[in-house]
Amino acid sequence: MKTIAVFTAALLLSCFCAGAQEKMSDALEIDKRVHNFGDIMLGSGPVSCTYTVTNVGSEPAVIYNVTTTCGCTDVDWTKEPIRPGKKGTISVTYSNDEGPYPFDKSLTVYHSDSKKPYILKLRGVSMEKAKPLEELYPVKYGRFAMKEGVVECGNMEQGSQKSDAVMVANLSDSPITVSFADLSENLSVSVSPNPIPARSTAEMSVVIKADREIWGKNRYWATPLIDGKAYKNADGETRIGFQAFTKENFNDLTKDEKAKGPRPTFEESTYSFGKMKRGETVHAEFTFRNEGKSTFKVYRVNADACCWSHSDIPYAEPGETVTFCVHLDTSDLPLGESLTIITLTTNSPLRPIVNLFIAGYME
């Protein structure tokens, strides 16, 4: 096993951006939402990157302010109006002095083309000493390797898309070309640089487009082809998973329209089954009343359990009370205290995501 010398390479990769432009608003696009510095040495000093904003509209746009989550991140941006067809920049420097830890910083961009700010991400891992590529990227598909076999992409709203970026590695002593096959619908994935140099890292960019046929938590898939060939990882899986949560988009509603929307009020958010022998089935009932002024709908039900199902949840008109049941097979639950989270994706502007709980003790 060779010790890597990829930290300089990781810094060089900062010049590569996500392949697809992402919409910040109707008139503004940005070259990437996430910048990933990858694995960097703690003693190497501050690291910097730049996001490029393009005005694709017909009127000038202004970046009013960019705020950061901590004093470890300095930011500068184009102060003058960005005219149609022109570009502006947001330049960021991370101090890289917080210790040998992963970092995930948020930058909030306020601009003239939307009342809603836009969130950028700055990520990486600071380390005290160099580690072998094989240790940093343990999930292997042949010579191509990742830190995890499933990439968590977070939340997105209908009518938008979610972009993210993670670092990947070439474990071999020669360059590899990576392509992707059997992609889920609404998913695109790319790697830069490609080919990935020998014993080096690259940035894998992912874009997931929202679809009104798809709600809640979903997993999208792509099969990496290394020089045209698919390989299985240690779990026997040839695919990479990309997980995202899709919820309703209420950005175009006025304050009054949101106030007139549906509003579910649950009698209890937790169903307690007391003590139960593992292998039995829990039948958890939940009751809510629509206290809003329009019809309440549940688009999707998710649960962090292996084997479960639920009864139909009918639309609830204003003032109507509805009861539904979640059936939980406890065969795979651990002994002792148990908590299962049920997540509803809804059309309520005040409660677009509702979390319910099934709790008890498994014997």
C-alpha positions, -999 to +999 in steps of 0.1 A: +000+000+000+014+033-010+012+066+009-005+093-011+008+126-021-025+139-032-029+170-010-013+193-036-035+175-062-065+181-041-058+218-041-053+217-078-087+201-081-102+233-067-101+248-101-125+221-114-162+229-110-194+209-112-202+203-148-237+217-150-248+253-143-273+255-115-301+280-113-299+304-083-331+321-095-349+329-128-321+353-139-290+340-121-270+308-127-239+295-108-212+271-118-216+250-087-234+248-054-208+227-036-171+231-036-152+202-021-115+207-013-111+170-006-084+158+018-060+186+028-032+189+052-039+209+084-005+226+082-008+236+045-025+269+054-057+285+041-074+272+010-095+292-015-121+288-042-143+308-064-180+304-074-190+321-107-224+337-111-239+344-146-268+368-153-289+351-179-318+375-175-326+408-191-321+432-162-290+439-140-288+418-108-270+426-075-254+403-049-264+422-017-245+402+008-229+368+015-228+355+051-209+326+065-215+302+094-183+310+112-153+333+114-131+306+098-144+315+064-137+348+046-158+358+016-157+385-010-180+390-039-188+412-069-203+444-055-213+462-087-245+451-106-240+421-128-254+431-162-272+407-185-248+382-201-220+391-177-205+373-148-197+380-111-178+360-086-180+349-049-145+342-036-141+322-004-111+314+018-112+288+045-087+293+073-080+255+077-070+259+113-099+243+132-082+210+137-080+177+119-117+172+112-141+171+083-157+206+077-190+215+060-195+253+058-226+271+045-226+305+027-259+323+024-262+345-007-287+374-007-294+389-042-318+410-060-335+384-082-352+364-054-365+371-019-352+337-009-314+334-002-293+308-020-271+284+000-236+274-011-215+247+005-178+245+013-165+210+023-134+191+029-113+171+054-084+185+073-058+159+084-027+161+105-007+135+084-010+118+050-029+086+048-030+059+021-056+064-005-069+029+003-077+041+039-093+073+028-114+057+001-124+023+014-154+016-009-138+001-040-152-006-075-121-021-090-095+006-092-121+034-086-129+041-049-151+063-028-155+071+009-191+059+009-212+038-014-242+061-009-240+099-014-263+119+008-276+148-013-300+164+012-334+181+005-347+197-027-380+213-037-402+206-067-393+227-097-356+227-088-326+204-089-301+193-063-263+193-070-236+180-049-199+169-052-178+143-035-141+133-039-133+099-055-100+082-061-079+062-086-061+035-066-040+022-095-007+032-110-021+042-143-049+067-153-085+055-154-115+067-174-148+067-156-182+067-172-217+059-158-243+035-170-279+025-160-286+059-144-319+065-127-342+089-144-335+126-134-299+118-124-267+129-140-231+122-128-197+133-140-161+131-129-134+158-133-106+154-142-114+124-164-093+103-169-083+104-132-045+104-130-027+075-113-028+074-075-048+106-074-082+120-067-110+137-086-143+154-080-175+135-087-204+159-094-241+148-092-273+166-103-307+153-094-338+170-109-370+171-090-400+153-104-436+157-093-441+119-096-413+115-070-417+126-033-400+122+000-368+102+005-356+083-026-325+066-038-311+071-073-286+048-088-257+048-113-232+021-123-196+033-126-177+019-156-139+018-151-123+019-186-157+006-198-161-022-172-183-025-142-169-039-109-186-050-077-177-035-043-172-056-011-210-058-007-215-073-042-230-040-055-220-025-088-240+007-083-235+039-065-265+053-046-275+089-044-301+098-018-323+129-018-355+141-002-381+159-024-407+182-009-432+207-021-422+242-033-441+270-017-419+299-029-444+314-052-472+316-025-479+349-008-480+351+030-518+352+029-519+321+006-497+302+030-519+311+059-549+298+040-532+265+033-539+231+049-527+226+085-526+192+101-528+190+139-520+155+153-536+142+185-503+125+193-470+125+174-457+093+192-474+059+193-461+039+222-465+001+220-450-006+255-432-039+257-434-064+228-416-096+217-395-091+186-412-106+156-446-093+164-463-066+143-470-031+157-502-015+145-497+022+152-526+045+148-523+083+142-551+108+141-550+143+128-574+171+120-570+196+092-572+229+109-564+248+077-586+263+050-578+240+020-575+203+013-546+185+031-527+158+011-499+134+020-477+129-010-455+102+004-448+082+036-413+071+045-400+051+075-365+043+088-374+006+091-369-024+070-404-040+069-435-018+072-466-006+054-494+019+060-531+022+053-544+047+028-543+083+040-573+100+024-573+137+016-586+157+045-609+186+038-609+217+061-622+206+096-621+169+087-604+143+110-585+114+096-570+083+112-545+060+095-523+031+106-487+022+102-479-016+104-444-022+116-428-057+115-404-058+144-384-089+132-354-068+124-355-043+152-328-045+179-336-056+214-341-030+240-354+006+235-368+011+200-377+042+180-389+043+144-394+075+126-423+079+101-420+109+077-449+124+058-443+146+028-473+169+025-488+199+007-490+220+039-469+252+037-466+253+075-458+216+078-443+203+045-426+175+064-442+158+094-423+134+116-441+108+137-427+082+160-433+046+170-416+039+203-414+009+227-392-018+242-384-050+223-379-082+243 
